[in-house]
Amino acid sequence: MNSQSLTHTFHIPVMGLGYTVDTPIKVAKYGISSVISIMDDHLLEDMRKLYSKKFVREFIPIPDNDEDYRAKRITAYLDLTQSLVEEQFNKLINENWETNTEFRKYLDLLPQNTVLLDLFAKLETSSDSEKFQLKEELKSKLIIGAVDVNIMTKVDKINIDKEGNELPREYSDALSALRGFARSKANGSVVFSAGMNPALYGYAEHFLEFYPNQFGEISKGIILKVSDYRSALIQGKFLAKKGLWVSEFRIESGLNCGGHAFATEGFLIGPILEEFKNNRNELFQTLFETCQGALESKGLTKLSSAPIFKITYQGGIGTAREDNFLREYYELDGTGWGSPFLLVPEATSVDDDTLERLFQAKKSDYYLSHASPLGVPFNNLRTSSGEEQRQARIEKNRAGSPCYKKFLMNNTEFTDKPICTASRQYQDLKAKQFEAGEIEGEEMEKVEAKDCLCEGLSAPAILAAGETPRRNLNAVTICPGPNLAYFKGTFSLKEMADHIYGKLSLKVDIERPHVFVKELQLYVTYLKKEFETKVTEKVAKKEAYLEKFRNNLIQGVEYYQELIDKVEIDSSAILEKMADQFSKIKCEIEQLNKPVEASLT
């Protein structure tokens, strides 16, 4: 498991199923860590075939009738990825540095004032007798970016055999994905996102790769993506009680992010990061002592050295000044930059048609939708080809999608065995309810909003490689965070890295709000919709929820107002603008206090 203390302060988070599926092959050689979704084994098998052909490697297909084929496919793709990354990296550091453009690019991508650049500068002015030792020292400090993987814990369908019998629990989607990663040669960590899955976390106990050794070293780390401190503590302790160490807490904004949006009850990212900052030592100590006790009870060697413990943030960061403030003031170990990298072909896989749609998109085209069959709000683009396909099917009275991959089958409203709410089967059954007057038009609209994410989020990787997806399913679903609306055009990897580090400023829409303001705006919009939602029962409970949400937002605004009075978090012009925005938004929130019964009936 890599530490990036000497290289980059940012990582590239997982984006969809396909957008970052081959990102490590593109950027890990430069010391940049990124995350692959390993939920779609069909896509990973297709990508393994593509890259085996490209790099002249033997490709032996793993068919659906192979025992444990899902885990085997994941292992095979990750092994190929790690092998290609190491081959590229070894070539980068061992060829003549004076003529090696890839080595120079490694250095050019680094932030200013790093140990590596200082060493290289010393190397260029040193005597011949000193050069060998300095070069060896520099080589020892150059590291590969981590090949991290993401498992969305809620995507954990129980699978069946050929006779239709349920397979043992370890063959479920999430557990088999974890097994595939654990058995692979990938040098990285698993990111658990979307909340706690006790069965999955318990299954991690079966693999020694996830346990720290005496010196705190871990072969494969565990990263938790969390939305608040309480969640981090609960999940971290759950794993620590099993002797498993969380090497990083990856805090993500509830709404100012891409993909699925897990809104908090009005808790804003500033106060959340403040809580992590204030309780960091306590969190570490609690987990360390719990982990030590668990290792001892299991008869494993206790820790004599502290393992890696990182706290990072991702979601809506758009400027070097924001990035720098977040890291320095909240004492973070790094940040994640996701959606802007969708505009960097050197780093992510986005097909040309989708890129053009992103260039043409207006801010209003980025919206929080009901597209996900998981029933979780999903960041979407109104003008995507996936949305066009969904609308066209409705117009032809053929709402819904064929369900080939079956990863999101979780509904038993009409059937004994779960089906997907985006499937044609489910949509037809709901349409009959609507025709019979059993459900209202508003509910039917939410049903028809469901999209086949399994196909739509994987297609871009195949299309970007110049190939055709299976069954010719070319429609693309893209799930950028709202922040992407302020970036236009494509950028080189160096341009984006330089923008993050403040070496240059990309042309970003001048109307772009500060990351704190944008998240607050998104939460106010979300709260307004909650006020407008009709409720026929448990009105008192809804009223209490809305009041708590509203009060949390007001407290968050007051936190920011105090913060900008005492800390120079940005330029004076932006601070002045923020102060005005916070004042107006606070008044707007305070007016949302009309009786819930009146607004919801």
BELSULRA-V254128 format. One record per residue. N is the residue number from 0. PHI is phi in whole degrees, 0 to 359 (* if undefined). Layout:
n = {N;N}
phi = {PHI;PHI}
//
This chain:
n = {0;1;2;3;4;5;6;7;8;9;10;11;12;13;14;15;16;17;18;19;20;21;22;23;24;25;26;27;28;29;30;31;32;33;34;35;36;37;38;39;40;41;42;43;44;45;46;47;48;49;50;51;52;53;54;55;56;57;58;59;60;61;62;63;64;65;66;67;68;69;70;71;72;73;74;75;76;77;78;79;80;81;82;83;84;85;86;87;88;89;90;91;92;93;94;95;96;97;98;99;100;101;102;103;104;105;106;107;108;109;110;111;112;113;114;115;116;117;118;119;120;121;122;123;124;125;126;127;128;129;130;131;132;133;134;135;136;137;138;139;140;141;142;143;144;145;146;147;148;149;150;151;152;153;154;155;156;157;158;159;160;161;162;163;164;165;166;167;168;169;170;171;172;173;174;175;176;177;178;179;180;181;182;183;184;185;186;187;188;189;190;191;192;193;194;195;196;197;198;199;200;201;202;203;204;205;206;207;208;209;210;211;212;213;214;215;216;217;218;219;220;221;222;223;224;225;226;227;228;229;230;231;232;233;234;235;236;237;238;239;240;241;242;243;244;245;246;247;248;249;250;251;252;253;254;255;256;257;258;259;260;261;262;263;264;265;266;267;268;269;270;271;272;273;274;275;276;277;278;279;280;281;282;283;284;285;286;287;288;289;290;291;292;293;294;295;296;297;298;299;300;301;302;303;304;305;306;307;308;309;310;311;312;313;314;315;316;317;318;319;320;321;322;323;324;325;326;327;328;329;330;331;332;333;334;335;336;337;338;339;340;341;342;343;344;345;346;347;348;349;350;351;352;353;354;355;356;357;358;359;360;361;362;363;364;365;366;367;368;369;370;371;372;373;374;375;376;377;378;379;380;381;382;383;384;385;386;387;388;389;390;391;392;393;394;395;396;397;398;399;400;401;402;403;404;405;406;407;408;409;410;411;412;413;414;415;416;417;418;419;420;421;422;423;424;425;426;427;428;429;430;431;432;433;434;435;436;437;438;439;440;441;442;443;444;445;446;447;448;449;450;451;452;453;454;455;456;457;458;459;460;461;462;463;464;465;466;467;468;469;470;471;472;473;474;475;476;477;478;479;480;481;482;483;484;485;486;487;488;489;490;491;492;493;494;495;496;497;498;499;500;501;502;503;504;505;506;507;508;509;510;511;512;513;514;515;516;517;518;519;520;521;522;523;524;525;526;527;528;529;530;531;532;533;534;535;536;537;538;539;540;541;542;543;544;545;546;547;548;549;550;551;552;553;554;555;556;557;558;559;560;561;562;563;564;565;566;567;568;569;570;571;572;573;574;575;576;577;578;579;580;581;582;583;584;585;586;587;588;589;590;591;592;593;594;595;596;597;598;599;600}
phi = {*;277;254;253;298;261;243;261;267;237;233;255;291;295;225;60;268;250;294;241;297;239;302;301;296;271;236;297;297;264;85;264;275;210;234;259;283;248;279;258;291;296;296;298;294;296;290;296;296;298;284;296;292;297;255;53;247;293;238;248;300;249;286;298;271;289;295;58;300;297;297;296;296;296;300;297;292;294;297;296;301;297;297;294;298;294;297;296;293;298;295;298;270;257;279;304;292;289;247;277;293;291;296;297;294;306;290;296;281;288;292;290;61;257;302;297;292;297;295;294;297;293;298;290;252;274;283;301;292;272;300;299;296;294;294;295;295;296;299;291;263;284;234;274;295;290;263;275;231;242;239;281;299;283;271;215;297;281;263;235;271;298;273;89;272;296;279;305;306;291;262;293;301;289;291;291;296;298;297;299;290;301;275;274;267;301;263;185;234;263;261;267;236;79;100;276;237;306;296;292;296;293;292;300;300;283;240;298;302;267;266;284;273;304;266;80;275;232;296;227;277;241;244;254;272;228;253;202;293;301;297;298;294;297;291;298;293;303;284;297;295;259;86;259;259;271;278;205;256;258;281;233;301;295;237;271;212;266;68;292;246;253;295;278;274;87;278;269;292;301;300;296;294;297;294;296;299;290;250;303;296;295;298;300;297;299;291;296;294;295;295;302;298;292;298;296;293;273;77;262;293;285;283;256;232;286;285;302;219;242;232;231;226;215;132;81;290;228;225;296;293;297;301;295;298;303;291;281;291;266;55;277;267;166;224;247;244;257;309;303;286;295;263;242;302;292;245;231;251;234;291;300;298;292;301;298;295;294;298;275;293;268;301;289;282;268;209;270;246;258;292;282;295;284;79;254;308;226;292;220;239;299;262;289;292;295;293;299;295;298;295;297;294;296;297;269;58;232;299;96;237;298;249;266;274;64;285;251;283;215;246;240;299;243;231;289;267;300;231;271;288;269;285;298;301;294;297;296;294;291;298;295;297;295;297;276;78;278;228;272;299;298;292;295;297;294;295;290;287;297;235;280;289;302;276;295;272;259;305;301;295;289;297;295;274;83;248;252;298;305;59;57;273;267;292;248;257;235;233;288;288;303;299;293;300;264;251;226;95;257;226;281;300;295;299;291;297;296;295;297;268;80;285;208;244;291;287;247;312;294;277;298;285;303;307;292;292;299;298;299;300;296;291;295;299;297;295;301;294;295;296;277;293;285;231;257;213;54;296;299;294;295;298;295;297;294;294;296;302;299;295;297;295;298;298;294;297;296;299;295;298;291;297;287;281;248;230;275;277;200;295;297;295;290;298;296;295;297;301;294;296;298;297;292;293;299;298;297;293;298;282;276;233;292;305;299;301;289;274;250;246}
//
